[in-house]
Amino acid sequence: MKIQNTKETVFAKNANLSGSEFDDVNLQEATFRNVNLSKSTFTDINFSGAKFSNLNLTNVEIEACETTGMKFRGILVSELFEAYKRKG
């Protein structure tokens, strides 16, 4: 199925959309619940203001990201990096 040049709300439940591609798509204020995104790739994504909870982050790699104000378990990531640098 191709969805192009449209503004529609999509409700997907008990669906297999594996292998799907999203390019230049606005998913602002979307809700993802009980979703399997394992082995997915995210590039040039705006997650500002997003909230993540109850995640399995096993073997996740994060690189080349802006982390200003980002918190992990309530602690600013910048503070975690500083503590890591001090520990040396």
Buried (B, 14 or more C-beta within 10 A) or exposed (E): EEEEEEEEEEEEEEEEEEEEEEEEEEEEEEEEEEEEEEEEEEEEEEEEEEEEEEEEEEEEEEEEEEEEEBEEEEEBBEEBEEEEEEEE
